[in-house]
Amino acid sequence: MKTHLSLLVACALLFCLHNTTSAASAPENFIYTSSGDLEGVIKLISRPDIGGVQIIYNWRQLETAKGQYDFSAIEADLATIKRLNKKLFIQIQDRFFEPNARNVPDYLLADKAYGGGITAQFDNPGENKPVGSGWVAQQWNPAVRQRYQALLAALAARFDGEVYGVNLPETAIDLDPKHEPEGYSCDAYFQGEMENLALARKAFNKSKVVQYVNFWPCEWENDHNYMGRLFEFAAKNGVGLGGPDIVPYRKGQMKNSYPFFNKYKGKLAFVGLAVQEPTLTYKNPKTKKPFTKEEFTAFADDYLGAEVIFWSTSTPWLRR
């Protein structure tokens, strides 16, 4: 009887240990939202199963005139997040997905030195969604890039070590090949994005630095070695990587960023991926139903190696 009891106790301990280890290794849950919307999601962020929040700030609101910065929105949000004893990730947005969202400083649009500052791009988010249009900052233009890097440096001088992390927007852009802007090339865009990332890594010594990556223009299956070079740089320089969409085994992503996340699993300084509104529209081809929290999390954890998932506030499980 004593032997039998001992075995039962041992099995129970092993079961508890397994569950504890699994819970500890699962990605941490963050909420993602836009600047100005924090107060509306305080209850979600306050939940014990939420570790923090990622907030998107556009370039225009942070640089009100050339070299003049207004970080009051970040200051206010940071104070709120600290009061809740949570973590803050800031995303510095230089691309926009609505026709009227030209959210860069006026001087970039007006001064000829910046070539108009932004270029029209197209976007087709989610499943069964119509193609929309928006804008992207001309990061291939050295003059525009220098101003974006100045913003990153100013942010680092104020918030390095105060915010949990900073992330740069997704790499994917979709320009009209018939009307490509002067000076643009896929190589020039790639080099510009890599230069921005290197500057961010140098400027932020304490906070995490994360580049969102999903696709590179002109590239498929790493045929330009853009994806390969980015992941190699990240692994060697303590850079985190992430992305705006977790869609388990989706063909497009499996031909681009996903295999690299898998290849570099455990080799990157940080991995944070998002389930955004368009992501929620995708359906599991096996069940014909939208992906569940468990399906998103399992793929992000097991295949992509995510440490954090940034969830849209409209995610169903958050509303239950």
KAJO-V415853 format. One line per field, one symbol per residue. ss: DSSP state (h for helix, s for strand, l for the rest). phi: phi as a letter, one per 30 degrees, with the letter a starting at -180 (. if undefined). A space follows every 10 residues. Layout:
# KAJO-V415853
ss = ???
phi = ???
This chain:
# KAJO-V415853
ss = lhhhhhhhhh hhhhhhhhhh hhhhhllsss sssslllhhh hhhhhlllll lssssssshh hhsssllssl lhhhhhhhhh hhhlllssss ssslssllll lllllhhhhh lhhhlllsss ssslllllll lsssssslll lhhhhhhhhh hhhhhhhhhl llllssssll llllllhhhl lllllhhhhh hhhhhhhhhh hhhllllsss ssllllllll lllllhhhhh hhhhhhhlls ssslslllll hhhhlllhhh hhhlllllll sssssllhhh hlssllllss llhhhhhhhh hhlllllsss sslllhhhhl
phi = .ddddddddd dddddddddd ddddddedcc ccacejcded beddddddcc clbccccded dcbdaeiccb cdddeddddd ddddiccbcc ccdbbbcbec ccdbeedddc dddchjibbd bcbbdicicd dcbabbdddd dedddddddd dddddddccd idcdabbcde ddbbcdddbd ddidaddddd dddddddddd dddcccddcb cdbbbceicb hidciddddd ddddddcicd baadbcbehd eeddcbdedd eddceiccda bbbccceddd ddcdddcibe ededdedddd ddccidcbcc cddcdeddcd
